[in-house]
């Protein structure tokens, strides 16, 4: 596929451009952007392909945004950690101390930190919500509060693919009186000058491309990579914890539907540019240069060093009851590991099912954001994102270990 790639890379980061070009040539990329910061300065800013996955919407432009699915979880986690940093939310308090209805059906011992580390025991809903019901924060919160846990909260971990939305959103609403989308807009996106929305405003809808599924291209010799049998079986079995967790909203929402994009689902439907994801993560680990076109002089840092330590402190590790692979989670963030390789052992961030990825690596000072409109099968380690991460690793060297 002959695609013009636009943007800039700092001297030494040319391998990232090469990997980005190969994503279009060899890995089936349709439209995407990637941005990398190092020590608060933007060193990679690339985009290419088409705005819409089917090629109908014109070229990808510098301000093109896409739905980033579960990469939204890392932004939602920042809200809870910032509330903790400000003394408004105790990570070791029971969820029920802020949200009394959540105590129902044996969840009295579920702690706030269990929510962030996917240990709360409620990755499924016995009765899935329709997309319209899921968009109602009252209905979503009531459903997850009434749900009996699959395991004793705190004793195991399994990815809360959809219920993470109502768990985090309701905690923020109970503590602050504000919706989590409003909180992110006021306290994160606006101060940092981020093109990032949880609850897309009508005025920004024209900037957002259409996403859709794409097939992985054949590898040399005509073979296609396949998941492990245990993983494939879990996704194929409608009664598995895996299918039930991802199917907590059913039927699956149309991610191109304007009504879905205006909903506030902090586990799954944030919309962002690659630059916004990268700049967000850069702000977690250090001060950043001023955003182009934004008010202010830059220098905004969201997390203190102590909060960075919390974000990447291992809370869950080993077999994930939902994803059926070994995963590692800190407080709200996936950690570097076999299921989700990041830059190095100290990296923390979050992928989005199908492709998108954002993370920070404090040791190297790197922050990374990648968004795409072509959604491939896979949750934690998309080959296109991994090719870009590998190129960054080759440039920055030893922090990857």
Secondary structure, 3 states (H helix, E strand, C coil): CCCCEEEEECCCCHHHHHHHHHHHHHCCCCEEEEEEEECCEEEEEEEEEECCCCCCCCECCCCCEEECHHHHHHHHHHHHHHHHHCCCCCCCCEHHHCCHHHHCCCCCCCEHHHHHCCCCCCCCCCCCECHHHHCCHHHHHHHHHHCCCCCCCCCCCCCCCCHHHHHHHHHHHHHHCCCHHHHHHHHHHHHHCCCEECCCCHHHHHHECCCEECCCCCCCCCCCCCCCHHHHHHHHCCCCHHHHHHCCECCCCCCCCHHHHHCCCCCCCCEECHHHHHHHHHHHHCCCCCCCCCCCCCCCCCCCHHHHHHHCCCCEEEECCCCCCEEEECCCCEECCCCCCCCCCCCEEEECCCCCEEEEECCCCEEEEEEECEECCCCCCCHHHHHHHHHHHHHHCHHHC
